[in-house]
């Protein structure tokens, strides 16, 4: 049976691997995608989309492993390194910290589902997580990802989906 240290190490490795998986999947679709190499950043990935007008839209994304739900919190460590000695505290993602949470759910056949949760919704819900069944309409919904900063559109679509 694995000990706490091994479990924590594996969880950390899985988190880093999932960031790379999401970056790779998004890169195939959007090309200009990068992992953020800033350890204290509240987001993991930058997506730069070229708009029809010729300008660029930059989306800040935080990746979370999703099994039955997606967590919206950050600032904590898992495993053996759980206790922070610095002044950094747990926070809930918001439009100030990132634009979208991407919950990556591994599937049995080495495929993945991605749940795109705009932080606009997190702010509205006021919760620290949501179950995957509740946010099913956001699964692999690239329209939501691409419009994650458009508050009116997101609110209208999510009312239509019945998730707000």
C-alpha positions as CSV (number, residue, x, y, z in Angstrom):
1,X,0.0,0.0,0.0
2,X,1.5,3.4,-1.0
3,X,2.4,5.8,1.8
4,X,1.2,9.4,2.1
5,X,4.4,10.7,0.5
6,X,4.0,8.5,-2.5
7,X,0.4,9.4,-2.9
8,X,1.2,13.1,-2.7
9,X,4.1,12.7,-5.2
10,X,1.8,10.9,-7.7
11,X,-0.9,13.6,-7.3
12,X,1.7,16.3,-8.1
13,X,3.0,14.4,-11.1
14,X,-0.6,13.8,-12.4
15,X,-1.3,17.6,-12.0
16,X,1.8,18.5,-14.0
17,X,1.1,15.9,-16.6
18,X,-2.5,17.1,-17.0
19,X,-1.3,20.6,-17.6
20,X,0.9,19.3,-20.5
21,X,-2.0,17.2,-21.9
22,X,-4.4,20.2,-21.9
23,X,-1.7,22.4,-23.5
24,X,-1.1,19.7,-26.2
25,X,-4.8,19.3,-26.9
26,X,-5.4,23.0,-27.1
27,X,-2.3,23.5,-29.3
28,X,-3.7,21.2,-31.9
29,X,-6.7,23.4,-32.2
30,X,-5.4,26.9,-31.5
31,X,-1.6,26.6,-32.2
32,X,-0.4,29.5,-30.1
33,X,-0.7,27.9,-26.6
34,X,1.9,27.9,-23.9
35,X,2.4,26.6,-20.4
36,X,3.2,29.4,-17.9
37,X,6.5,28.9,-16.2
38,X,5.7,31.1,-13.2
39,X,5.3,29.0,-10.1
40,X,3.1,31.6,-8.2
41,X,0.9,32.4,-11.2
42,X,-2.9,31.6,-10.6
43,X,-3.1,30.2,-14.1
44,X,-1.2,27.4,-15.9
45,X,-1.8,28.1,-19.6
46,X,-2.0,31.0,-22.0
47,X,-4.1,30.6,-25.2
48,X,-3.5,33.3,-27.8
49,X,-6.3,33.4,-30.4
50,X,-6.1,35.4,-33.6
51,X,-9.5,37.2,-34.1
52,X,-11.1,38.0,-37.4
53,X,-10.3,41.7,-36.9
54,X,-6.6,40.7,-36.8
55,X,-6.2,41.4,-33.1
56,X,-5.4,38.8,-30.5
57,X,-7.4,37.5,-27.6
58,X,-5.4,36.1,-24.7
59,X,-7.1,33.5,-22.4
60,X,-5.6,32.7,-19.0
61,X,-6.5,29.1,-18.1
62,X,-6.1,27.1,-14.9
63,X,-6.0,23.3,-15.2
64,X,-7.6,21.0,-12.6
65,X,-7.9,17.2,-12.6
66,X,-11.5,16.3,-12.7
67,X,-12.9,12.9,-11.6
68,X,-16.4,13.6,-10.2
69,X,-16.1,17.3,-9.8
70,X,-13.9,20.3,-10.6
71,X,-12.3,22.4,-7.8
72,X,-12.1,26.1,-8.2
73,X,-9.5,26.8,-5.5
74,X,-5.8,27.4,-5.7
75,X,-2.9,28.3,-3.5
76,X,-2.6,25.0,-1.7
77,X,-0.3,22.0,-2.0
78,X,-1.2,18.4,-2.0
79,X,0.7,15.4,-0.6
80,X,3.5,15.7,2.0
81,X,4.1,19.4,1.3
82,X,0.6,20.5,2.3
83,X,1.6,23.0,5.0
84,X,2.5,26.4,3.8
85,X,4.9,28.4,5.8
86,X,4.6,31.5,3.6
87,X,1.9,34.0,3.6
88,X,0.2,32.5,0.5
89,X,-3.4,31.5,1.3
90,X,-6.0,29.4,-0.5
91,X,-8.2,31.4,-2.9
92,X,-11.1,30.7,-5.2
93,X,-10.5,31.4,-8.9
94,X,-12.2,34.6,-10.2
95,X,-12.0,36.8,-13.3
96,X,-9.2,38.7,-11.6
97,X,-7.0,35.5,-11.3
98,X,-7.9,33.7,-14.6
99,X,-10.4,33.6,-17.3
100,X,-11.3,29.9,-17.4
101,X,-10.8,26.7,-15.4
102,X,-10.2,23.6,-17.5
103,X,-11.2,20.4,-15.7
104,X,-9.5,17.5,-17.4
105,X,-11.2,14.2,-17.0
106,X,-9.2,11.1,-18.0
107,X,-11.3,8.4,-19.8
108,X,-10.6,4.7,-19.9
109,X,-9.4,4.6,-23.5
110,X,-6.5,7.1,-23.0
111,X,-8.8,9.9,-24.2
112,X,-9.8,13.0,-22.2
113,X,-12.8,15.3,-21.7
114,X,-12.2,18.9,-21.0
115,X,-14.7,21.0,-19.0
116,X,-14.4,24.7,-19.7
117,X,-15.7,26.7,-16.7
118,X,-15.5,30.5,-17.2
119,X,-14.5,32.2,-13.9
120,X,-17.5,34.5,-14.5
121,X,-19.6,31.5,-13.5
122,X,-17.5,30.7,-10.4
123,X,-18.0,34.2,-9.2
124,X,-21.8,33.9,-9.7
125,X,-22.0,30.4,-8.1
126,X,-19.9,31.4,-5.1
127,X,-18.8,27.8,-4.6
128,X,-15.5,26.1,-4.4
129,X,-16.3,23.2,-6.8
130,X,-19.0,21.8,-9.1
131,X,-19.9,18.2,-9.9
132,X,-19.3,17.1,-13.5
133,X,-23.0,16.2,-14.0
134,X,-24.0,19.8,-13.2
135,X,-21.6,21.3,-15.7
136,X,-22.1,18.6,-18.4
137,X,-23.0,21.3,-21.1
138,X,-19.5,22.8,-20.7
139,X,-17.8,19.5,-21.6
140,X,-15.7,19.9,-24.7
141,X,-17.6,23.1,-25.4
142,X,-15.0,25.2,-27.3
143,X,-17.6,27.9,-27.9
144,X,-17.7,28.6,-24.2
145,X,-13.9,28.5,-24.0
146,X,-13.5,31.0,-26.9
147,X,-16.1,33.3,-25.3
148,X,-15.2,32.8,-21.6
149,X,-14.7,36.6,-21.0
150,X,-17.9,37.7,-22.6
151,X,-20.1,38.0,-19.5
152,X,-23.5,38.5,-21.3
153,X,-23.0,35.6,-23.7
154,X,-21.8,33.3,-21.0
155,X,-24.7,34.1,-18.7
156,X,-27.3,33.7,-21.5
157,X,-25.8,30.5,-22.7
158,X,-25.6,29.0,-19.2
159,X,-29.2,30.0,-18.5
160,X,-30.1,28.2,-21.7
161,X,-28.1,25.1,-20.6
162,X,-29.8,25.3,-17.2
163,X,-26.7,25.5,-15.1
164,X,-27.5,29.0,-13.6
